[in-house]
Amino acid sequence: MAGITEIRSRMRSIEQTLKITNAMYLISSSKVKKARKQLSEVQPYFEQIAKTLLDIFRHSPELRHRFVDGHESVKEKKAGFVVITGDKGLAGAYNHNVLKLAESYMARKKDPTLFLIGQMGRHYFMKKDIRIDAEFMYTAQDPTIERSREIISTLVSLYDSENLDEIYLIYTRSVSSAQMEPEIIKLLPLDRAMLSAMRGMREEGKYREVLRYEPTVESVMEVLVPGLLKGYLFGALVESFCSEQNARMTAMDSASDSARDMLKKLSLEFNRARQGAITQEITEIAGGAASLLDS
């Protein structure tokens, strides 16, 4: 059995660890609330853009546009993947799941272009000796509209110059505080089905009015589509950030529970050791007293 001093030292160490895990849990909880609030404030704007584009598609079935139809003259499509991971660990299987999904989809494409958001993805693909074409630093832990606009501007520029024919976004969707799912969506060419699946798009009777777009429908799409893509990316950044924080909260909660269990066991062990020491002292005193009486 370990000595009293050793047990007390272990208990102090675990108590300090428990304070850290509790603090990390509270910090992650605060970050999730802040990010959710930020997304909810801008979500209606991007949903309205999606509704407008759906209206254009419904009333202009003959419309042909590179954002929708892609580069039709290209035989072999050049695919780009934007992968969102975290900058830190201690988040359970969060980073592992999204990286495995990204790796499986990239394996299906010939010479894919890889864009990374997050340090954990960088470390993973460097170990795998997979080429990283671009990194968007300092974004995973601070998702903002401005940063999303810069990234989408870069991607659209590569798409317009035909350096990329398809662009995919791989991130982690926060289904609930306890459930996170890695997901892939196609940014360009624009997927009409994905537009229809957005929240609020399924109600009937939304498209009875006929709108006129000036100067042309194509000109309006030149403005709306990059704005919508910015909304997609910002939403994915926030979803990934919330998923990471939720995963970290779960991990820290589990670590805190384990620390409390260890403290209970060590407390019992400490009490046994202390009782044993007291018993031994009493025995020694009694033995000494008995020897004095015998003499």
C-alpha positions in Angstrom: 0.0 0.0 0.0 1.3 3.5 -0.9 2.3 5.8 1.9 0.2 8.7 3.3 2.5 11.3 1.8 2.4 9.7 -1.7 -1.4 9.3 -1.6 -1.8 13.0 -0.5 0.5 14.1 -3.4 -1.6 12.2 -5.9 -4.8 13.6 -4.6 -3.5 17.1 -4.9 -2.4 16.5 -8.5 -5.8 15.1 -9.4 -7.6 18.0 -7.8 -5.6 20.4 -9.9 -6.4 18.4 -13.0 -10.1 18.5 -12.0 -10.0 22.3 -11.8 -8.5 22.4 -15.3 -11.1 20.1 -16.9 -13.9 22.0 -15.2 -12.5 25.3 -16.5 -12.1 24.0 -20.0 -15.7 22.7 -20.0 -17.1 26.1 -19.0 -14.9 27.9 -21.6 -16.1 25.6 -24.3 -19.7 26.1 -23.2 -19.4 29.9 -23.4 -17.8 29.7 -26.9 -20.6 27.5 -28.2 -23.2 30.0 -27.1 -21.3 33.0 -28.6 -20.9 31.2 -32.0 -24.5 30.1 -32.2 -25.7 33.6 -31.5 -23.4 34.9 -34.3 -24.7 32.4 -36.8 -28.4 33.0 -35.9 -27.9 36.7 -36.5 -26.9 36.3 -40.1 -28.7 33.1 -41.0 -31.9 34.8 -42.3 -29.9 36.9 -44.8 -28.3 33.8 -46.4 -31.6 31.9 -46.4 -33.1 34.8 -48.3 -30.3 34.6 -50.9 -31.1 30.9 -51.3 -34.8 31.6 -51.8 -34.0 34.2 -54.4 -31.8 31.8 -56.3 -34.5 29.1 -56.2 -36.9 31.7 -57.6 -34.5 32.3 -60.5 -34.2 28.6 -61.2 -38.0 28.1 -61.1 -38.7 30.9 -63.5 -35.7 30.6 -65.7 -35.4 26.9 -66.6 -33.5 27.7 -69.7 -30.8 29.5 -67.7 -27.2 28.5 -68.4 -24.5 29.7 -66.0 -21.0 28.4 -65.1 -22.0 28.5 -61.3 -24.7 26.0 -62.0 -23.6 24.0 -65.1 -19.9 24.1 -64.5 -17.2 24.0 -67.1 -18.9 21.8 -69.6 -16.0 21.7 -72.1 -13.7 20.1 -69.5 -13.5 16.3 -69.8 -11.4 15.5 -66.7 -12.7 17.5 -63.7 -10.2 19.1 -61.3 -11.6 18.8 -57.8 -10.8 21.0 -54.8 -11.5 20.0 -51.2 -11.8 22.5 -48.3 -11.4 20.6 -45.1 -12.3 22.1 -41.7 -10.6 20.7 -38.6 -9.7 22.2 -35.2 -6.5 23.9 -34.1 -6.3 21.9 -30.9 -6.8 18.4 -29.6 -8.6 17.2 -26.4 -11.8 17.0 -28.5 -12.5 13.2 -28.6 -12.9 11.8 -32.1 -13.9 15.2 -33.7 -10.8 15.7 -35.8 -10.3 12.0 -36.6 -13.8 11.6 -38.1 -13.7 14.6 -40.4 -10.2 13.8 -41.6 -11.1 10.2 -42.4 -14.1 11.4 -44.4 -11.9 13.8 -46.3 -9.3 11.2 -47.1 -11.9 8.8 -48.4 -13.4 11.3 -50.8 -10.0 12.6 -51.9 -9.0 9.1 -52.8 -11.8 9.0 -55.4 -10.4 12.0 -57.3 -7.3 12.2 -59.5 -4.8 14.7 -58.1 -7.2 16.7 -55.9 -6.4 20.2 -54.6 -6.4 20.4 -50.8 -7.3 23.5 -48.8 -7.0 23.3 -45.1 -8.6 25.2 -42.2 -7.2 24.0 -38.9 -3.8 22.9 -37.5 -4.9 19.4 -36.7 -5.6 18.7 -40.4 -2.2 20.1 -41.3 -0.4 17.8 -39.0 -2.4 14.8 -40.2 -1.8 15.3 -43.9 1.8 16.2 -43.4 2.3 12.8 -41.6 0.5 11.1 -44.5 2.8 12.9 -47.0 -0.3 14.3 -48.8 0.3 17.6 -50.6 -1.4 20.6 -49.0 -2.1 23.3 -51.6 -3.2 26.1 -49.4 -3.9 26.8 -45.7 -6.3 29.4 -44.3 -4.7 30.1 -40.9 -6.3 31.4 -37.7 -9.8 30.6 -39.0 -11.0 27.5 -37.2 -11.0 29.1 -33.7 -12.4 32.4 -34.8 -15.0 32.0 -37.6 -16.0 35.4 -39.0 -18.0 36.6 -42.1 -14.9 38.6 -43.3 -12.7 35.5 -43.2 -15.4 33.5 -45.0 -15.6 36.2 -47.7 -11.8 36.1 -48.3 -11.7 32.3 -48.6 -14.7 32.2 -51.0 -13.2 34.9 -53.1 -10.0 32.8 -53.5 -12.1 29.7 -54.4 -14.3 31.5 -56.9 -11.3 33.0 -58.5 -9.7 29.5 -59.0 -13.0 28.2 -60.3 -13.4 31.1 -62.8 -9.9 30.6 -64.1 -10.7 26.9 -64.6 -8.0 25.8 -62.2 -10.8 24.0 -60.4 -13.9 22.5 -61.9 -15.5 21.2 -58.6 -15.2 22.5 -55.1 -16.2 20.5 -52.0 -16.5 21.5 -48.4 -15.9 18.9 -45.7 -16.8 19.9 -42.1 -18.5 18.5 -39.0 -22.2 19.2 -38.5 -23.5 19.6 -34.9 -26.7 17.5 -34.8 -27.0 18.0 -31.1 -24.7 18.7 -28.1 -23.9 15.0 -28.0 -24.0 14.0 -31.7 -21.6 15.3 -34.4 -21.5 14.1 -37.9 -18.8 14.8 -40.6 -20.4 16.0 -43.8 -19.5 16.9 -47.3 -21.3 19.4 -49.5 -20.6 20.6 -53.1 -20.0 24.3 -53.3 -19.5 24.6 -57.0 -21.1 24.0 -59.4 -24.1 24.9 -57.3 -26.4 22.1 -56.4 -30.0 23.0 -56.8 -31.1 20.1 -54.5 -29.0 21.5 -51.7 -30.6 24.8 -52.0 -34.0 23.2 -51.7 -33.0 21.3 -48.6 -32.0 24.5 -46.7 -34.1 25.4 -43.7 -37.3 27.2 -44.7 -37.1 26.2 -48.4 -39.8 23.4 -48.3 -42.9 25.5 -47.7 -45.4 25.6 -50.6 -46.7 28.8 -52.0 -43.5 30.7 -51.7 -43.0 31.3 -55.4 -46.3 32.6 -56.6 -45.0 36.1 -57.5 -42.9 36.7 -60.6 -39.9 39.0 -60.0 -37.9 40.8 -62.6 -34.2 40.9 -62.2 -32.2 43.8 -63.5 -30.1 44.2 -65.6 -30.1 40.4 -66.3 -30.6 37.2 -64.4 -27.0 36.3 -65.1 -25.7 39.6 -63.6 -27.8 39.0 -60.5 -26.3 35.5 -60.1 -22.8 36.9 -60.3 -23.5 38.8 -57.1 -25.8 36.3 -55.3 -23.9 33.1 -55.7 -20.6 34.2 -54.1 -22.8 35.7 -51.3 -24.5 32.3 -50.8 -21.3 30.4 -50.8 -20.0 32.8 -48.2 -23.0 31.9 -46.1 -22.4 28.2 -46.6 -18.8 28.5 -45.5 -19.5 30.6 -42.5 -22.2 28.3 -41.4 -19.9 25.3 -41.8 -17.1 27.1 -39.9 -19.5 27.8 -37.0 -21.0 24.3 -37.1 -17.5 22.8 -37.0 -16.4 25.2 -34.2 -19.5 24.3 -32.2 -18.9 20.6 -32.8 -15.4 20.9 -31.6 -16.4 22.7 -28.5 -19.2 20.2 -27.8 -16.8 17.3 -28.3 -14.3 19.0 -25.9 -17.1 19.6 -23.4 -18.0 15.8 -23.5 -14.3 14.9 -23.2 -13.7 17.2 -20.3 -16.9 16.1 -18.5 -15.8 12.5 -18.9 -12.3 13.4 -17.6 -13.9 15.3 -14.6 -16.0 12.2 -13.7 -12.9 10.0 -13.9 -11.0 12.4 -11.7 -13.8 12.4 -9.1 -13.8 8.6 -9.1 -10.1 8.5 -8.6 -10.3 11.0 -5.8 -13.0 8.8 -4.0 -10.7 5.7 -4.3 -7.7 7.6 -3.2 -9.6 9.1 -0.3 -10.6 5.6 0.9 -7.0 4.4 0.4 -5.7 7.5 2.3 -8.1 6.8 5.2 -7.0 3.2 5.4 -3.3 4.2 5.4 -3.9 6.8 8.0 -5.9 4.4 10.2 -3.1 1.8 9.7 -0.5 4.3 10.8 -2.6 5.3 13.9 -3.1 1.7 14.8 0.6 1.0 14.4 1.5 4.0 16.7 -1.0 2.9 19.3 0.5 -0.6 19.1 4.0 0.7 19.6 2.9 2.9 22.5 1.1 0.0 24.1 4.1 -2.2 23.6 6.4 0.4 25.1 4.2 0.8 28.1 4.0 -2.9 28.6 7.8 -3.2 28.5 8.1 -0.5 31.1 5.7 -2.2 33.4 7.5 -5.5 33.0 10.8 -3.8 34.0 
